[in-house]
């Protein structure tokens, strides 16, 4: 059951990152065509939004990677303990 939740959490994270990228793209375009905005604020939205998504996604996937490595290490230790 645990694997089910981890798998679906990964899928939900993928969807959230893609939706975030679409929002950053559309937000930058909206800022560029806004009368109080302009090209530079629109580019700033793209740059800052991209950095945010990269950091957010990287930290989340780092946590999932730590979970997977811990699980694999525990399985390997159990196999080694069974040999003795």
Secondary structure, 3 states (H helix, E strand, C coil): CHHHHHHHHHHHHHHHHHHHHHHHHHHHHHHHHCCCCCHHHHHHHHHHHHHHHHHHHHHHHHHHHHHHHHHHHHHHHHHHHHHC
